[in-house]
Amino acid sequence: MPAGIYAVPFLGHIEAVAFIGSPDGKEMYKRSLNGQTQDAEQLGESLAEALIADGGGRILEELRK
């Protein structure tokens, strides 16, 4: 399953881009968020929640079958 996150810290801030895609490549969901470096864990959790809500959760459910 294609999925990942890329984060770049810069002067106390962080920009993170995350994605999840279906194994066949027909569906792809991508989100990005900016925040403070000290909030990186929460930023990652927020990205995961957003991707799941966008449709990534359905992809994960299909893979569990």
PyMOL commands that set and color helices and strands:
alter all, ss='L'
color gray80, all
select helices_A, chain A and resi 37-64
alter helices_A, ss='H'
color red, helices_A
select strands_A, chain A and resi 3-10+13-21+28-36
alter strands_A, ss='S'
color yellow, strands_A
deselect
rebuild
show_as cartoon
